[in-house]
Structure formats: structure tokens, C-alpha cells
Amino acid sequence: MQGFQSGKTYCIKNETSRGRNTGLIKVILGSPRQLQERWLSDYRHGALAGPTIVPNETLAQFLYGLLKARVPQMRQMPRIESLWDFARSLLPQGAKIAPIGMEKALASLLARDLHQELPHQVPGIYLNIIRHVLELRRRQIVLPSFDGIPWPVILRWLEDIWPESLYDEFRVYQYASQAPLVTGDMASLAIYGYVEAHESQWQLLHALSHHYSIIVYTPWLTHYDNSLAEDWIKKWREQGAIFETLPENAKKPRQSAISVRPGTLMLHSIIDQVASRQGENLLLVLGGMDSTSLMRLAQRRGVIFREKNAVLYQAKNVWTAFWRLVQNQGDEATKRLWLEVIEEHGHSASDALGYVHRFSEQLRQIHSWQELVELVDNAARFHDIDDLSRTLTACRDWVIYDQWHIPPRIDLIEELWQLIPFKKSYGSRSGILWAEGLNARMLTAKTIIVAAIHEGTFPRGVVLDSLWIPELAQLYGLPGPDHAHQQDLHLLHVLIESAEQEICWVVPQYDDEKLWWPEGLAPEEEFDGPDQVPISSATRNMAKIRDWYVSHYDSEVLDAYQGMIGQELAEALWPHEVTPTALEQYGTCPLAFFYEQVLGLKSPWDEDLYTISPSVKGQWMHKVLELAVKSEQPITAQLLRQFVEEIAARIPPGNKVLQAVLTHAKDDVVRDLLQVWPLIAPSSTDIVDTEYPLQWTLHTEAGSWQVKSRLDRVDYAKDGTITITDYKTGILKNPDKIAANNLQLPLYYEGMRHHVSEGAIVAQVQGISAKNQFVRRLLSLDDAQDDRALQLVNQIASRVKQGEFFPLPRLQDDPCRICAYVQLCSADIKGIRRRKKAPRDEYWQLWED
């Protein structure tokens, strides 16, 4: 658009439609912050009195809170809702909205009715066609047959099978545009934050213009292409709108960026940035990443985000457990967790399991969706959980499938369950404001954090549609392959003009450490480009660790050390006692072994309020299992919670943490141990020892070591078999793949052979956390493997005796990222690994053979 000069107002002659004059239409263009102030002013001074229509619920809630705080004198708050909700409110009583999962059902129906006319060797072709034909329907477009797809035939088929009483998006807008509107005194209506609309929506907007005076608030960017909004503006011009462009605000927000590796570290970095700004006017925008993991981690760290359709985890978990038991797919832990909830609601275990059996039998005998709905309603009454009952009401709409003669197949029911939204309506308005993707458009804040910018993910990439080529889309006015990409780019620039003081970009950092920016995000002619944007590399607590060492040890001695101290000094420092864990530490990184085992450097306390050390959680789990093995009571969630409280009091976290973090950590321990207990519960005929002390002498060519250890558990069977079990809370290595950093179980086996003269010995590692999926792995030692373990120990001893402590970790496991001594290490480990070089070639061979 050209000609919108700052401060100018001009009128385009009103046109008529269907023989009637439209009401006054005014379009105001400006930045999000300018539009927000103008919208508030219009309500404050009475220029706007009716409802405000917005693109989504997030913006509706934001504006509602803003209006309530900034215009407190308003006696009655106006309706602020999406165009979809506004249209639905006009439907006749008893109208049925298209049910959740309808696309899946229609795809099944299409495969049944038109499979001979369609290509059927393409995976997912029917569901893909249904999604496209519904898009054509709501846009009121009829495509010709193209590339083997008879679009006119499919559209006619859809119209023929569509029940009169069923309203999808097309029919909702169609009905609303023809429904009588009672405007009363509400002569004005605001359309806020839209930049585009499809044909069915335009039908309703056009109808509204005959009943209301409309003010349209549209973001108009100063520093970016406004092509996304061109059709939107053009349509309002055709309606005869008056245009006003608000004066440009010369002040631009400061830009900063955080470059951080994707995954858990990125989640922590985002939460760190949010936590450091708590109490400020802050907005977090998430794009291209799952919000669930971030919200759960934030809650564990005591950072509370504003609830938006919060997931009803208890209702979802209870129903999932029940459905698994009905399908005979639930394990013992699933059954125990479900029964614990059911018993709290007044059912005995025998009654509950009897109900599961009856439900399963009835499910196999149903022949209609109506019968399924009645069965589900009965299950909701049996569980008697309010959140679950409200959620399951969504299933009642599935009875429409009986009109289409679709049988209630279990595989289709399973797919539909996955789509049921176990979420509540918008919850608390307290907490930090956040939004996902396009829902962030028009939200404003003093500081905006955007995570995570990465070309192809956010903004989304250009995706070619397999069912209609770009030329076809352009010819018929369909979204092109770059439509989503342009939407996200437009959003990013809207966000720049939505921040008052600062916008912080979170950018994934990869091994090449390059910073990838979306095309056109920071044009140099408009504002500072990426090279001028201050970058901070997110490394949690590393500065604290470095300062701790400097204050406790002679930094000059540590800095001068390069990995070789010589044989004379090494012999004087020779450790006469070692543990299998210490030998594994040498195999993981000799320099870390030197710092901890030889110099005796202590790891600094982590002063992070939001994290409990994995080693502390590991100690809790080991100690709780020790109590569980010795307990004569049945192991229940309640008893495990009692054990965890007792152990946590005995072994508190080394750092001060928030109560919310502590509670979540304890809950994690209970949940994991409750699931693993059926797998590790001891046999009533076995004798069990826990924390079994083991000590023996290990002779090497370099000298002798007293090896000391404590075995997590030893089981003595009636037949004389001795089973060593080593519990693991982290990554579970295969004990048969003996390596310098995987010696613990072979050495336990070797030590036990020194203690017992007869009977078979079995050694195993047992996962006890969800992280390692509770996997169990046995050690299958033969003579060659036995020699291999002792040979590696002999090589380690020889190098310790020579004073060789080169920083050469096994990089496949990337131990540097969690090493407490990383700030003392001067080696370019990753550079060495990429160049496949090392200070001494034969030394590298210890790990790479």
C-alpha cells in the first residue's frame, strides 16, 4: 500500500452492497503498541462501545485484562472474543459442531466410497485429501480435476453425505452471516489484530458492516514488507473504509541474543532469562518448540507461567491407564496407580478390576457409536472425577458417525482418543505471560523473549503441497507454499514493534557455532544487523564454578598444569585405594580423575535455586530402595512417599532450592520407583543384602591397588546363585561392551569372585528411572572379555604411574558438558576430536581401539 502518510485521514466513498449502505468503517494502521493505546483511548472516550473481535483467545484475555486495569471506570466490560466464537454464538439452539477427529472419520469414509477413483498407493492420501477438500469448502473454491484427484467429485460427495444438523467452519460462518443481529445500543464494533481472512470469514465481516460501525485496528509495519496484509486492506477499501495511519514511533527496542545448544540446556536458559526478569512486564513467545516440556521444567524450578488451557494431567493419566487395562496393555505399575486413584473415589480393588473386565467385554460387543458413547458415559460416572467427566463429553458428538455407517473400529477409536483435549478453559491470569507462534501477534510488553529462532522451524519453511502445485494455488487464490513462512516472518517483525525496551532472541547454537537468522529478519538498512547484536553464550553456573576454584586453590598451579606431571611426582601421589567408579572416571577423562582423585579437588556447591543435583536424586533412589527391600509392608505410593521424606531429611540437597523444586523431585522419585518395583521386588525365597561391602586386592604391572566398593544389592538364591545388581538412574550402558569408561560391573564381578569360592555369579545393571526406561542388562563375561577388563585396568594403572593425565574424554558421551572441572581445562577437546589428533597418538588408542 502506498499513500498512507503519517497523521493523514481520508475517506473512500462508501459503496453499496445488496442494495443497502454499509455502516461507517474506519481502518487504523500502526504498530501494535500504538494500536493498543488507540484502542484503549477509543473505549475510554466512548468512540468504541461494542464488542471487540480478535484472532485468538490469548489476545482476547490479554486485552480484557488490559482494559480492566487501564479503564477502571467502565461499568460493563465489552465482549472480547474471536470471530469463531462470535459466529458460534449466533447458531440455533441444539446445533452440533463438527466433532473432534472428524477428519479421521471422513478419511475412512472416503476410502470406502471413492477408493476406485483415487490413487491409493500413497501413504495417508485419504486424510490429506480430506484436509484439502475441507479447506476448499471453507474458502468456497471448486478446483478442476488435477493430477488424478477428481476435486469436483469429492466436493459433491462431501455435500451429499453432510448431515443437515452438523456445522463445520464453513457452515458456522455461512449461518452467522445470514443470522439476524440484534445490535441494540451497541452501534460500534472493533476488529482488532487481523491481517488476513478467508472467504467464509469475509462473508460474516461483510454482514457485520451492515449492522455496526466498524473500527479495524491493523498492524502496519515500519521496517518490513506489509504484503501479507495487502488483501486484507484491499477488501476494506472495497467496503468504502476511511483510513488513518498513526504517527511512527522513532524509539526502537534494544535487541540482544542468546546462542545456546538445543535441548535441555536451551530450556534452562530460557527459564533463566525469564526468572531474572520476574516482576517486569514480560512476554515469552515460543515458536518451533514444544511448550509442555518448558512449562513443566519451569514449574519444577518455581517459575510460574500464566495458565492457558492447562493440561488436566490427572484426568488424562487416569483415563489412559484405564484404557490400557481395558485393552490388556497395562503393566503392573499402571494397574497399581489406577487402583490407587479409584480407591480414593470409594471403589475397592476387586470391584474396580471387575469393572475393567466388564467394560472390556462390552467394548468388544458394540456395533454403533451410540453404544460406545453410552459406555464412555458409564465409565465417566464410575470414575467420578469432575475434570474427566467434563472432558469425555466431547465423545458424545461421535454419534454422528452412525449416520455415515462407519463401524466403531478399535483402531479408529484409538486415533480419536489421541485427539481428545484433556484441557481446561483459560485458567489463572497470574503468572508470566506467554504465547505460541501466531497467538503472540499484537501482544505487547516491556521486554519480549522469542525462543527459538531457527530458519525452517520458526519461521516455518517453504513446503510444497503434494496435491496442488504453486501455479494452481496462485490461480485459484489458495495459500501458496511459502504462506506459513511469510506469516511467521511477519510475526517476528510485529514482535519487534511490540516490545517497549528490549527484544531478546534465543537462537540454537550448533557445533560450528554459527548464528542462523531468518531471511530478512534484521535488514541492515533498517536497524543493527546480527553482527551488532550482543550475543551471550548460555553456560549455566560456569562463572560461579570458576570463581569458587580461584578462591579455594592456587590458580597459577592449576593453570600451569598441562596433563603430564612425570613419574617421580606420580609415584609420590600414587593412590593406594581406588574404587571401580574412580577407575571409570579415569576412563571417562584422565584429567578429571587427576583433579578429584589425586589432587582431591572438591566440586563446588551448586547455588542454583531451581535444580537438585542428579547425584543427590540418585542417592535418594538408592536409599529408598534399600528401605523398600527390607520393608515387610506392601510397597505402595504412600509408603514410598514416606521413605522419600525420611531419606530427603537425612540427605538434603547440597544447595538451597525452592520448595516447589524439592516437591517435584520427590514426586519424580516416587513415580519412578513405583513403576520399577514390580520388576525388582525380591523373591520371598531369596536372601537379600543391600549396600554390600566389597574389598579386594588388584595387582597390576604398575603396582597394587586396594579396590573398595559397595554393591547396591546382592541376592542369594536357594540354588546357590549369587546375583549382583547395580542400580542406574542415568544412561544405561551395555555391560558387555567393556571400555575404559565402562568397567564398573566387570570389576564388581571380579571382586565377588575373590569373596565366594563356589556358586554361579550373575551380574546385572538395572535401570530405575523413566530416563532409562527401567531396562535390565546382564553381564555375559567370557575369558576374552574378562581379560579385556583387566587389560584396561592395567593400562590405566600404567598411565597413572607415569603421571599421564591428558584431557582426553570419550567424546561420544560428551562428558565435558556436565564436568565440574571444565573451567580448569585448557584443552580444545572438540577441536582435537574433529582433527583426530591428540598430544600422544598411542595414548588416544586407549579409547579408540
Order of alpha helices (4+ residues) and beta strands (2+ residues): beta-beta-beta-beta-alpha-beta-alpha-beta-alpha-beta-alpha-alpha-alpha-beta-alpha-beta-alpha-beta-alpha-beta-beta-alpha-beta-alpha-alpha-alpha-alpha-alpha-alpha-alpha-beta-beta-alpha-alpha-beta-beta-alpha-alpha-alpha-beta-alpha-alpha-alpha-alpha-alpha-beta-beta-beta-alpha-beta-beta-alpha-alpha-alpha
